Amino acid sequence: MTAGCLGGGQLGRMLALAGHTLGLRFVFWDNNPEAPAGELGRLMAGHYSDPEIMQRFASAVDVVTFEFENVPVETARFLEQRVPVLPPPASLEVAQERWREKSLFRKLDIPTPRCAAIDSRRDLTRSLERIGLPAVLKTRRFGYDGKGQITLRKKADARKAWDSLGGVPLILEKHVPFDRELSILAVRDRRGRAAFYPLIENHHREGILRLSLAPAPGLSPRLQTLAEDYAGRVLDALNYVGVLAIEFFEYKGKLLANEMAPRVHNSGHWTIEGAETSQFENHMRAIAGLPLGSSAALGHSAMLNLIGTLPETSEILGVPGAHLHIYGKRPGPKRKLGHITVTAATPQERDKTVAVLKSLLSKPAERP
């Protein structure tokens, strides 16, 4: 079977690494002729709306998936008429637009922070009166890694935020003084059977994920069951196939859904070494019509993103329990160049190893 992947970044690369062990071949379509996944399959380079590439891509593959959610829905719909596209394009439509995403959560009785659609300055003024401060004003499309959003702490901030973001559809969300940020990875196969990974605790800086801990420290069975219930509702509502990630705020023992990603997710990279079946292998199993593997955690894991520059390889590999993954991307500010997975028998051992790695990463050196 040949799998087509829209996008050829690090997620596509890791999908191919997992899929090759299952006997799958890959064709990638990316607008970057140097996309790193191209080392692991055929690469078609060009814009995602190019009709000639659409035809060639559809003819070359047996199933299509994607590694990022900003794929044009029209392209996914075109391909769907010729070959299975999994997850379904409807999941792209939801995830690409924050108001639509929040509306789906609410329709499924999944709690979210208070929010309102903002299409004018008047909408912003009225919604602030109802929702209150502090609040976060976000673009409804294309924001990621902290981009396209501004926190409003006083009334005067509204004018500046509108001047900066106004002119495109926005959403205003109540700022939640959450206890921590969590995410769950769920996977559903073509027959509707689902598996769930343990909740993950995530730590961000400058809007970028820096560290994930799995299972989340102090994770209770009640919270895990609640997250699985919420994720299962989304999977079933979208007739979903593949891996889905949902990010939550934990607040006073409750889970508030923040956003979803209809793809394999950065917070799930720990599963490569830390779970019986990685998120990447289970995604490929699901879309290929194969049985899902166990999502059970193997001990306690962590994932540290490598942002902007890379450390000395030998130093990282000299730390027991550390596994290095380099994506083959050019270094650049705030760019995800790789990650380190930590595996350990106990939370204490994991945390000790993370501390050692953080020390080594405090003065990273670019890899030659």
Secondary structure by P-SEA (a helix, b strand, c coil): cbbbbccccaaaaaaaaaaaaacccbbbbbccccccccccccccccccccaaaaaaaaaaccbbbbccccccaaaaaaaaacccccccaaaaaaaacaaaaaaaaaaacccccbbbbbccaaaaaaaaaaacccbbbbccccccccccbbbbccccaaaaaaaacccccccccccccccbbbbbbbbbccccccccccbbbbbbccccccbbbcccccccaaaaaaaaaaaaaaaaaaccccbbbbbbbbcccbbbbcccccccccccccccccccccaaaaaaaaaaccccccccccccbbbbbbccccccaaaaaacccbbbbbccccccccccccbbbbbcccaaaaaaaaaaaaaaaccccccc
